Amino acid sequence: MSAGFLRRLFSSLIDMAFVFTIIYISFIAFGQTMLQNKIENYDEINATYTEIMTVYNNNLTEIQREYDVNKELAGDDEELKAIALENYLVQQEVLEQQNFIDTEPYNGPLGIYFTSVVYYYMFIFLLLMTIYSLAFKGITLGRKVMRLKLAGPVNIATIFLHDIAFKYLLIIVLIPINVLFAIMLIMFMFLIDTALIAATKNKITIRDMITKITVERTEYKY
């Protein structure tokens, strides 16, 4: 019997959670240090940036508190409330401009670091998911838990196309180019998969049609 959309979705989520857990452990163990070492004086830059942001946030909290007090003292006097709001907005703008000036020297190197972190997660995810799917011939942890299997011409090429290329690869390629397009593609794929599984007799998606693979319910002997 072909599997429904929710069963397939939870299977994918379990596999993604499993792989991302491994990536996170690797990042904490060595990836974070490796990427930070690529940024000259990263520790000093990060410490200074954190200190600047702490002062900025404290100042924002202070002017917010001052505004709340002045608004309370104004009572029902709308003119005094307007003056209090105007003073608050002026102070806020001054703080934002000063914060922009203070953080500008650090945005470049920190931006490079955080971009590298995103690329690290994307590349390792694609690599691990590919090895994971091919090594277990599509019988991943998620499919075992949800009692699913791949049926049809199951081999290295079709597993890669079905489980990686048409499922994750295009989205990962799009993320560095345009995050909005990547999010829109995820939503589009979600809607198309839902519609096709609901509308077709064998509950197949586009990648199922292309690879001639179906995802079926089964039982595993653990």
Backbone as numpy.savetxt, mean C-alpha at the origin, in Angstrom:
# Nx Ny Nz CAx CAy CAz Cx Cy Cz
-16.15 -28.25 -8.64 -16.99 -27.06 -8.64 -16.11 -25.81 -8.64
-16.42 -24.87 -9.52 -15.64 -23.64 -9.60 -15.86 -22.79 -8.35
-14.79 -22.10 -7.94 -14.84 -21.30 -6.72 -15.47 -19.95 -6.97
-16.15 -19.42 -5.95 -16.76 -18.11 -6.03 -15.76 -17.00 -5.79
-16.22 -15.77 -5.97 -15.33 -14.62 -5.89 -14.75 -14.45 -4.48
-15.58 -14.51 -3.45 -15.10 -14.26 -2.09 -14.06 -15.28 -1.66
-14.27 -16.53 -2.03 -13.30 -17.57 -1.68 -11.96 -17.30 -2.36
-12.01 -16.88 -3.61 -10.78 -16.56 -4.33 -10.12 -15.30 -3.75
-10.93 -14.31 -3.39 -10.41 -13.07 -2.82 -9.68 -13.35 -1.51
-10.30 -14.11 -0.60 -9.66 -14.40 0.68 -8.40 -15.24 0.50
-8.41 -16.09 -0.51 -7.21 -16.87 -0.81 -6.05 -15.94 -1.18
-6.32 -14.95 -2.03 -5.29 -14.00 -2.43 -4.82 -13.14 -1.26
-5.76 -12.72 -0.42 -5.41 -11.89 0.74 -4.52 -12.65 1.72
-4.79 -13.92 1.91 -3.96 -14.74 2.80 -2.54 -14.84 2.25
-2.43 -15.09 0.94 -1.11 -15.20 0.31 -0.35 -13.87 0.39
-1.05 -12.77 0.15 -0.40 -11.45 0.21 0.06 -11.14 1.63
-0.77 -11.47 2.62 -0.40 -11.22 4.01 0.83 -12.05 4.39
0.87 -13.29 3.92 2.00 -14.17 4.20 3.29 -13.62 3.61
3.23 -13.21 2.34 4.43 -12.69 1.65 4.86 -11.36 2.25
3.90 -10.47 2.53 4.26 -9.17 3.11 4.85 -9.31 4.51
4.44 -10.33 5.24 5.04 -10.58 6.55 6.51 -10.93 6.41
6.82 -11.76 5.43 8.22 -12.13 5.17 9.02 -10.89 4.75
8.43 -10.07 3.89 9.11 -8.85 3.43 9.37 -7.92 4.60
8.38 -7.76 5.47 8.54 -6.86 6.62 9.67 -7.35 7.53
9.72 -8.65 7.76 10.79 -9.22 8.60 12.16 -8.96 7.95
12.24 -9.14 6.63 13.50 -8.91 5.93 13.88 -7.43 5.98
12.87 -6.56 5.91 13.14 -5.12 5.95 13.69 -4.71 7.30
13.09 -5.23 8.37 13.56 -4.93 9.72 14.95 -5.51 9.96
15.17 -6.72 9.42 16.43 -7.43 9.67 17.61 -6.76 8.96
17.43 -6.39 7.69 18.58 -5.83 6.96 18.20 -4.77 5.93
16.97 -4.82 5.40 16.58 -3.90 4.34 16.60 -2.45 4.75
16.09 -2.16 5.93 16.03 -0.79 6.42 17.43 -0.18 6.54
18.34 -0.92 7.16 19.71 -0.44 7.32 20.40 -0.26 5.98
20.16 -1.20 5.06 20.77 -1.14 3.74 20.34 0.12 2.99
19.05 0.43 3.04 18.54 1.61 2.33 18.98 2.90 3.01
19.03 2.90 4.33 19.48 4.10 5.05 20.94 4.39 4.78
21.74 3.35 4.64 23.17 3.54 4.39 23.44 4.16 3.02
22.46 4.08 2.13 22.63 4.69 0.81 22.44 6.21 0.85
21.85 6.70 1.96 21.66 8.14 2.13 22.74 8.66 3.06
23.58 9.56 2.56 24.68 10.09 3.36 24.13 10.86 4.57
24.66 10.52 5.75 24.25 11.17 7.00 22.75 11.02 7.27
22.21 9.85 6.96 20.76 9.64 7.12 20.31 9.87 8.56
21.05 9.33 9.52 20.64 9.44 10.93 20.51 10.89 11.37
21.50 11.71 10.98 21.47 13.12 11.34 20.32 13.84 10.65
20.13 13.53 9.37 19.06 14.17 8.59 17.70 13.82 9.19
17.50 12.54 9.47 16.21 12.10 10.01 15.96 12.69 11.41
17.01 12.73 12.22 16.86 13.25 13.59 16.51 14.74 13.54
17.18 15.49 12.68 16.92 16.93 12.57 15.51 17.17 12.03
15.13 16.40 11.01 13.80 16.55 10.43 12.72 16.24 11.47
12.93 15.18 12.24 11.97 14.80 13.28 11.85 15.90 14.33
12.99 16.49 14.69 12.99 17.58 15.68 12.22 18.80 15.15
12.46 19.14 13.89 11.76 20.28 13.28 10.25 20.04 13.27
9.85 18.81 12.89 8.42 18.50 12.82 7.78 18.47 14.21
8.55 18.05 15.21 8.04 18.04 16.58 7.75 19.46 17.05
8.70 20.37 16.78 8.52 21.77 17.15 7.33 22.37 16.39
7.23 22.05 15.11 6.13 22.55 14.28 4.78 22.09 14.82
4.67 20.81 15.13 3.41 20.27 15.64 3.07 20.84 17.01
4.08 21.05 17.84 3.85 21.67 19.16 3.34 23.09 19.01
3.92 23.82 18.05 3.47 25.20 17.80 2.04 25.23 17.26
1.72 24.28 16.39 0.36 24.19 15.87 -0.64 23.92 17.00
-0.23 23.02 17.89 -1.09 22.71 19.04 -1.29 23.94 19.92
-0.23 24.70 20.09 -0.29 25.90 20.94 -1.22 26.96 20.35
-1.10 27.23 19.06 -1.97 28.26 18.47 -3.41 27.76 18.39
-3.61 26.46 18.25 -4.96 25.90 18.28 -5.57 26.09 19.67
-4.76 25.84 20.69 -5.23 26.03 22.07 -5.56 27.50 22.33
-4.69 28.39 21.82 -4.92 29.83 22.00 -6.21 30.25 21.29
-6.44 29.71 20.10 -7.66 30.03 19.36 -8.90 29.55 20.10
-8.83 28.34 20.65 -9.97 27.79 21.39 -10.30 28.67 22.61
-9.24 29.14 23.29 -9.45 29.99 24.46 -10.10 31.32 24.04
-9.56 31.94 22.98 -10.10 33.22 22.52 -11.54 33.08 22.02
-11.82 31.96 21.38 -13.19 31.74 20.90 -14.15 31.57 22.08
-13.67 30.87 23.12 -14.49 30.69 24.32 -14.73 32.04 25.02
-13.68 32.85 25.09 -13.81 34.17 25.74 -14.73 35.10 24.95
-14.78 34.88 23.63 -15.62 35.74 22.78 -17.10 35.53 23.05
-17.45 34.36 23.56 -18.85 34.07 23.86 -19.70 34.15 22.62
-20.73 34.99 22.64 -21.64 35.14 21.51 -21.26 36.29 20.59
-20.11 36.90 20.85 -19.67 38.04 20.03 -19.02 37.50 18.74
-19.78 37.57 17.63 -19.30 37.03 16.36 -18.09 37.78 15.82
-18.01 39.09 16.13 -16.88 39.88 15.65 -15.58 39.43 16.30
-15.64 39.19 17.61 -14.44 38.72 18.32 -14.06 37.32 17.85
-15.06 36.49 17.57 -14.78 35.14 17.05 -14.08 35.22 15.70
-14.53 36.16 14.87 -13.92 36.33 13.55 -12.48 36.80 13.67
-12.24 37.70 14.61 -10.88 38.20 14.83 -9.98 37.06 15.33
-10.51 36.24 16.24 -9.75 35.11 16.78 -9.40 34.13 15.66
-10.37 33.89 14.77 -10.13 32.97 13.64 -9.09 33.55 12.68
-9.20 34.84 12.40 -8.24 35.48 11.50 -6.83 35.42 12.06
-6.69 35.69 13.36 -5.36 35.60 14.00 -4.81 34.18 13.93
-5.71 33.21 14.14 -5.29 31.80 14.09 -4.79 31.44 12.70
-5.52 31.84 11.66 -5.15 31.50 10.28 -3.83 32.17 9.88
-3.63 33.42 10.35 -2.39 34.12 10.06 -1.21 33.41 10.70
-1.36 33.04 11.98 -0.30 32.33 12.69 -0.02 30.97 12.04
-1.08 30.30 11.62 -0.92 29.00 10.98 -0.14 29.11 9.68
-0.46 30.13 8.89 0.24 30.33 7.62 1.71 30.64 7.85
2.00 31.46 8.87 3.39 31.78 9.18 4.15 30.52 9.57
3.52 29.68 10.41 4.17 28.43 10.83 4.41 27.51 9.64
3.44 27.40 8.74 3.58 26.53 7.58 4.71 27.01 6.66
4.78 28.32 6.46 5.84 28.86 5.60 7.21 28.63 6.22
7.31 28.84 7.52 8.58 28.62 8.20 8.96 27.15 8.19
7.96 26.28 8.37 8.23 24.84 8.37 8.70 24.39 6.99
8.11 24.96 5.95 8.53 24.62 4.59 9.99 24.99 4.37
10.38 26.17 4.85 11.77 26.62 4.72 12.71 25.72 5.53
12.29 25.37 6.75 13.14 24.58 7.64 13.34 23.15 7.13
12.30 22.56 6.54 12.38 21.14 6.14 12.88 20.96 4.71
12.90 22.03 3.93 13.26 21.91 2.51 14.60 21.19 2.27
15.65 21.47 3.06 16.94 20.79 2.80 16.88 19.28 3.05
15.89 18.82 3.82 15.84 17.42 4.20 14.83 16.61 3.39
13.95 17.30 2.65 12.91 16.61 1.89 13.50 15.74 0.78
14.58 16.24 0.14 15.19 15.49 -0.96 15.71 14.13 -0.53
16.67 14.10 0.40 17.23 12.79 0.81 16.19 11.88 1.47
15.29 12.44 2.27 14.27 11.61 2.90 13.27 11.09 1.87
12.99 11.91 0.85 12.11 11.47 -0.23 12.72 10.30 -0.99
14.03 10.37 -1.22 14.74 9.27 -1.89 14.66 8.00 -1.05
14.82 8.15 0.25 14.77 6.98 1.14 13.39 6.33 1.10
12.34 7.12 1.27 10.99 6.54 1.32 10.57 5.97 -0.03
11.04 6.58 -1.12 10.78 6.00 -2.45 11.48 4.66 -2.59
12.70 4.57 -2.05 13.45 3.31 -2.08 12.74 2.23 -1.27
12.13 2.63 -0.17 11.38 1.66 0.65 10.21 1.09 -0.14
9.49 1.97 -0.85 8.36 1.51 -1.66 8.83 0.55 -2.74
9.92 0.90 -3.44 10.47 0.03 -4.48 10.94 -1.31 -3.89
11.52 -1.25 -2.70 11.98 -2.46 -2.02 10.82 -3.42 -1.81
9.74 -2.90 -1.26 8.57 -3.75 -1.00 7.98 -4.29 -2.30
7.88 -3.44 -3.33 7.27 -3.88 -4.59 8.12 -4.96 -5.26
9.43 -4.71 -5.35 10.31 -5.66 -6.04 10.37 -7.00 -5.30
10.56 -6.94 -3.98 10.64 -8.18 -3.21 9.31 -8.92 -3.23
8.20 -8.18 -3.19 6.88 -8.82 -3.26 6.72 -9.58 -4.56
7.05 -8.94 -5.68 6.92 -9.59 -6.98 7.84 -10.80 -7.07
9.06 -10.67 -6.58 10.01 -11.77 -6.63 9.56 -12.94 -5.77
9.20 -12.65 -4.51 8.78 -13.72 -3.61 7.48 -14.38 -4.05
6.53 -13.57 -4.52 5.26 -14.13 -4.95 5.44 -15.04 -6.16
6.37 -14.65 -7.05 6.66 -15.49 -8.21 7.27 -16.82 -7.78
8.30 -16.76 -6.93 8.96 -17.98 -6.45 7.98 -18.84 -5.67
7.20 -18.19 -4.83 6.21 -18.87 -3.98 5.17 -19.61 -4.82
4.61 -18.94 -5.82 3.57 -19.56 -6.65 4.13 -20.69 -7.52
5.30 -20.45 -8.11 5.88 -21.46 -9.00 6.41 -22.66 -8.23
7.04 -22.40 -7.08 7.62 -23.49 -6.29 6.54 -24.46 -5.80
5.38 -23.92 -5.46 4.29 -24.77 -4.95 3.27 -25.10 -6.03
3.61 -24.80 -7.28 2.77 -25.11 -8.43 1.34 -24.60 -8.27
1.23 -23.41 -7.70 -0.08 -22.79 -7.55 -0.85 -23.21 -6.32
-0.32 -24.20 -5.61 -1.00 -24.66 -4.39 -0.44 -23.86 -3.22
-0.85 -22.61 -3.13 -0.32 -21.71 -2.11 -1.05 -21.89 -0.78
-0.54 -21.23 0.23 -1.15 -21.30 1.55 -2.60 -20.82 1.50
-2.83 -19.71 0.81 -4.18 -19.18 0.70 -5.14 -20.17 0.07
-4.71 -20.83 -0.98 -5.58 -21.80 -1.65 -5.81 -23.03 -0.77
-4.79 -23.42 -0.03 -4.99 -24.56 0.87 -6.00 -24.22 1.96
-5.84 -23.04 2.54 -6.76 -22.63 3.61 -8.19 -22.52 3.09
-8.35 -21.97 1.89 -9.69 -21.79 1.31 -10.12 -23.00 0.49
-9.28 -24.03 0.48 -9.60 -25.30 -0.21 -9.86 -25.08 -1.70
-8.85 -24.52 -2.36 -8.92 -24.26 -3.79 -7.76 -24.92 -4.51
-7.94 -25.13 -5.81 -6.85 -25.64 -6.63 -6.99 -25.10 -8.05
-5.89 -25.11 -8.79 -5.92 -24.72 -10.19 -6.17 -25.95 -11.03
-7.07 -25.83 -12.00 -7.38 -26.96 -12.89 -7.19 -26.51 -14.33
-6.70 -27.43 -15.18 -6.46 -27.11 -16.58 -5.00 -27.32 -16.92
-4.49 -26.61 -17.92 -3.07 -26.75 -18.31 -2.15 -26.02 -17.32
-1.97 -26.62 -16.15 -1.19 -25.99 -15.10 0.29 -26.32 -15.29
1.09 -25.31 -15.60 2.54 -25.46 -15.73 3.19 -24.13 -15.34
4.51 -24.08 -15.41 5.22 -22.87 -14.97 4.74 -21.63 -15.70
4.59 -21.74 -17.02 4.19 -20.57 -17.83 2.78 -20.10 -17.47
1.83 -21.03 -17.41 0.44 -20.62 -17.14 0.25 -20.14 -15.70
0.99 -20.75 -14.76 0.91 -20.29 -13.37 1.44 -18.86 -13.26
2.56 -18.59 -13.94 3.13 -17.24 -13.90 2.16 -16.23 -14.49
1.58 -16.57 -15.64 0.63 -15.65 -16.27 -0.60 -15.47 -15.40
-1.14 -16.55 -14.87 -2.39 -16.51 -14.11 -2.22 -15.86 -12.74
-1.17 -16.25 -12.03 -1.01 -15.81 -10.63 -0.15 -14.57 -10.46
0.67 -14.24 -11.46 1.58 -13.10 -11.31 1.32 -12.01 -12.36
1.52 -12.35 -13.62 1.48 -11.34 -14.68 0.14 -10.62 -14.77
-0.96 -11.37 -14.80 -2.28 -10.77 -14.96 -2.91 -10.38 -13.62
-2.19 -10.63 -12.54 -2.77 -10.36 -11.22 -2.05 -9.23 -10.49
-0.71 -9.21 -10.55 0.06 -8.23 -9.79 1.00 -7.38 -10.65
1.56 -7.97 -11.69 2.67 -7.33 -12.42 2.29 -5.96 -12.98
1.16 -5.87 -13.67 0.77 -4.61 -14.29 0.54 -3.52 -13.25
-0.08 -3.89 -12.13 -0.34 -2.92 -11.06 0.97 -2.40 -10.48
1.91 -3.31 -10.23 3.20 -2.92 -9.65 3.98 -2.04 -10.61
3.89 -2.32 -11.91 4.57 -1.49 -12.90 3.95 -0.09 -12.93
2.64 0.00 -12.74 1.95 1.28 -12.81 2.17 2.17 -11.60
2.42 1.57 -10.43 2.54 2.35 -9.19 3.60 3.45 -9.28
4.83 3.16 -9.75 5.82 4.25 -9.85 5.46 5.30 -10.90
4.68 4.90 -11.91 4.31 5.82 -12.98 3.18 6.74 -12.54
2.11 6.15 -12.01 0.96 6.93 -11.57 0.16 6.10 -10.56
0.23 6.49 -9.31 -0.46 5.76 -8.24 -1.96 5.75 -8.46
-2.51 6.88 -8.94 -3.96 6.97 -9.17 -4.41 5.96 -10.21
-3.64 5.84 -11.30 -3.98 4.86 -12.33 -3.92 3.44 -11.77
-2.94 3.18 -10.91 -2.81 1.86 -10.31 -4.03 1.54 -9.44
-4.47 2.52 -8.64 -5.65 2.33 -7.79 -6.90 2.11 -8.65
-7.01 2.90 -9.72 -8.16 2.75 -10.63 -8.15 1.38 -11.29
-6.96 0.89 -11.64 -6.85 -0.44 -12.26 -7.27 -1.52 -11.28
-6.85 -1.39 -10.02 -7.25 -2.37 -9.00 -8.76 -2.41 -8.87
-9.39 -1.23 -8.81 -10.85 -1.17 -8.68 -11.53 -1.75 -9.92
-10.96 -1.44 -11.11 -11.53 -1.95 -12.35 -11.44 -3.47 -12.40
-10.27 -4.02 -12.04 -10.09 -5.47 -12.05 -11.02 -6.13 -11.04
-11.19 -5.49 -9.88 -12.08 -6.02 -8.85 -13.51 -6.12 -9.38
-13.97 -5.06 -10.04 -15.33 -5.05 -10.57 -15.51 -6.05 -11.71
-14.51 -6.11 -12.60 -14.59 -7.05 -13.73 -14.60 -8.49 -13.24
-13.72 -8.81 -12.29 -13.66 -10.17 -11.75 -14.98 -10.55 -11.09
-15.52 -9.62 -10.30 -16.78 -9.87 -9.62 -17.90 -10.13 -10.63
-17.96 -9.29 -11.66 -19.01 -9.42 -12.67 -18.88 -10.72 -13.45
-17.66 -11.05 -13.88 -17.46 -12.26 -14.67 -17.74 -13.53 -13.88
-17.27 -13.57 -12.64 -17.49 -14.75 -11.81 -18.98 -14.94 -11.53
-19.68 -13.81 -11.38 -21.12 -13.89 -11.11 -21.91 -14.25 -12.38
-21.41 -13.78 -13.54 -22.18 -13.93 -14.78 -21.87 -15.20 -15.56
-20.66 -15.73 -15.43 -20.28 -16.90 -16.22 -20.61 -18.20 -15.51
-20.93 -19.21 -16.28 -21.33 -20.51 -15.72 -20.20 -21.15 -14.94
-18.97 -21.05 -15.47 -17.82 -21.68 -14.81 -17.09 -20.75 -13.85
-17.65 -19.54 -13.62 -17.08 -18.57 -12.70 -15.62 -18.25 -13.03
-15.40 -17.80 -14.26 -14.03 -17.55 -14.72 -13.80 -16.06 -14.93
-12.55 -15.65 -14.74 -12.14 -14.27 -14.96 -11.40 -14.19 -16.30
-10.96 -12.98 -16.67 -10.23 -12.80 -17.93 -8.94 -13.61 -17.92
-8.21 -13.59 -16.79 -6.96 -14.35 -16.75 -7.22 -15.85 -16.81
-8.37 -16.29 -16.32 -8.74 -17.71 -16.45 -8.95 -18.05 -17.92
-9.64 -17.15 -18.63 -9.91 -17.39 -20.05 -8.62 -17.44 -20.86
-7.70 -16.50 -20.58 -6.46 -16.42 -21.35 -5.59 -17.65 -21.11
-5.46 -18.06 -19.85 -4.58 -19.20 -19.52 -5.31 -20.54 -19.59
-6.65 -20.50 -19.77 -7.49 -21.71 -19.81 -7.40 -22.50 -18.51
-7.22 -21.74 -17.41 -7.15 -22.33 -16.07 -8.41 -21.92 -15.30
-8.94 -22.85 -14.54 -10.06 -22.54 -13.66 -9.63 -22.78 -12.22
-10.26 -22.04 -11.30 -9.99 -22.21 -9.88 -11.17 -22.96 -9.28
-10.89 -24.15 -8.77 -11.96 -25.02 -8.29 -11.83 -25.30 -6.80
-12.97 -25.63 -6.22 -12.98 -26.03 -4.81 -12.53 -27.48 -4.72
-11.80 -27.79 -3.66 -11.28 -29.14 -3.48 -11.07 -29.44 -2.01
-10.51 -30.57 -1.72 -10.16 -30.95 -0.36 -8.69 -31.35 -0.33
-8.00 -30.95 0.72 -6.60 -31.31 0.87 -6.43 -32.24 2.07
-5.51 -33.19 1.93 -5.18 -34.07 3.05 -3.91 -33.52 3.71
-4.06 -32.89 4.87 -2.93 -32.24 5.53 -2.09 -33.27 6.28
